[in-house]
């Protein structure tokens, strides 16, 4: 599973990364988490507000920090 955090490095982006890492750890799944900070690459996902969360190339959320439970649901395919 590949998870991408879209953002320029702001506090919200960092908090989203922490929350995603916690969700992965709690579920005990294998995932690669990468940060995408290049604005052109972020725009390729049609994300106009950061932070953004992409799971296996599907945008799940942007412009807000989803809850850990919400992220867990996406990671489990719910």
Beta strands, then each sheet from edge to edge (+ up, - down):
strand 1: 2-6
strand 2: 32-36
strand 3: 52-55
strand 4: 58-62
sheet 1: 2+ 1+ 3- 4+
end
